[in-house]
């Protein structure tokens, strides 16, 4: 079997190891001709997402919110105007049924209200209730502080570098 030859993947940096280091080591032994650097980056991103989401869900649960519901409320507060469910679906990359389910739950728990769209009687516009807006505005600073704890192992320069690199990657993937 012939394999393309790639430069060897650099050894992991000294210091704490993660699960991706073990995967990298095993693939390096099995397929030393492969450049495994992309796997190390994407693997870490894919592993981080569910771990971060679980912590976010745990933080938001006492407030009666899931992370997806929090994202909907965040989009509504940023818009500062009534928004259609379709606009929320596109902005948040949800499916239509998932958006509907989340909006229904937020409406049932008093976070949002919906009214008929004056430009399309078949559609609705969504906005926070006055109580929902107040509760969200009270929650947001605590949530931002919580997110800071998730990245506190990175110094400010490291956070800025990571944010910049992730922006570059996201722009390329979204294009």
N, C-alpha and C positions, 0 to 999 in steps of 0.2 A: 504494500500500500504506500503511495506517495503522498506526502504532506507538504504544503507550502512551508517555506522556512521563514520564520519571523524572528526578530531579535528577542532574546530571552526577556521574559517579564521580570521587572525588578522585584527583588525580595521585599517582603513587607517591612515597613519601618519598625525599628526597635520600639518596645513599649508594650502597652496592653494589646492583646490580640482579641479579635472578634470571630464570630462564626464564619465570616467570609474569608478570613485568613486560612482557616482549615480547608474550606472548599478550594481556594486558590492553590494551597500546597498540594492537595490531592490531584487536581487537574494538571498542575505543573509536573508532577511525577508521571502521570499517565500520558500526557500530551505535551512534552517539553517544547515542541516546535510552535505551539500556539502563543500568540500575544494575548494574555489573559487580563491585561489592564482594563479593557472595557467591562469585563465581567466583574471585576473588583468594584468599579464605580457603580454600575447599574445594580449589581447585587446588593450593595449597601443601601442604595436609595430604596429599592424594593423591600428590603428588610426593615428599614427605618419607618416607612409609612404605616404599616399596621401597628408597630410598637407606639409610635407617636399618637396615632388615632385612638388606641386603647386608653392612653393616659388622658387624652382630651375628653373622651367619653366619660371617664371616671370623674374628671373635674366638673363636667357639665351636668351629670346625672342628678345631683342634689337640687339643681335649678330646673329640673324637669325638661331638659333639652338633650337631644343628641347633637353630635358635631354637625351633621347635615342640616338640622333645624337651626342651629346657631349660624351656619353659613347663610341660610335663607334670611334670617333676621339681620345679619350683617349687610347683606346686599340691599335689603329694604332701607336700612338706616343710612347707608352710603348714598342711595338714590335720592333720598329726601323728597320723594314724590310717590304716588301710587304706581305700582309696576304690574305688568301682566304676568300671569304664570308662564307664558311662553318665553318672555324675556328672562325670567329667573332661570328657567330650564336651560336656555342657551348660555347664559352667563356662568352658571355653576356646573355645567356639563352633567346635569342629571338627566334621567329619562322623564318623559311626560308623566307616566304613572307614579314614579317616585316623587316628583314634585307635588302632584295632586295629593298623595298620601300625607306628605309632610305638611303641606299647607292646611289640610283638613285637621291634622292633629294640633298645629299651632293655633288654628281658629278655635278649636274645641277647648283649648287651655287658656284662651284669652290674650294670646300674644298678638294676633293679627285680626284684621277684619277684611272682608272682601265686599265689593260692591259692583254693580253692573257697570261695564265699560260704556261711557256715553257715546263712544265712536263705534262700538260693535256690541249690540245688545246681546249677542250670544256669548260674549266674553266677560271676564271679570278683571278688576284691578285690585291689587293687594296692597295693604299698608298696615303698619303697626297700630294697635289700639293705643290710646293715650297711656294706659297702664302698661301695655307691652313695651312702648317706647321708653317709659321711665325705668322699667325693670331691666331692659337691655342696656340703657345708659348707665345704670348702676353696676351691672355685671361686666361691662366691657373693660374697665380698668383692672379689675381683678383677673379677668381672662388674659389680658396682655401681660400682667405680672406673672401669671402661671406659665405662659409660653416662654417668658424669659428664663424660668427655672429649667425648661427643657434644653436650653442651649447654653446654660451657665458654665459648662466646661470649656467653652470656646471664649477666648479673650475678644475684646471689641474688634481688633484687626482681623482676627480669624472669622468672626461672624460676618464682617463686611466682605471679606474675600469670598467666603462661602456663598453669601447672598449674590454677589456678582457672578460667580461661576454658575450658580443655579439659574440665574436670570438668562445668561448666555445659552445654556442648555435648553431651557424652557422655550425661549424665542425660536430656537432652531427646530425643536420638536413640534411646536405649534404651527410652524410655517409649513 
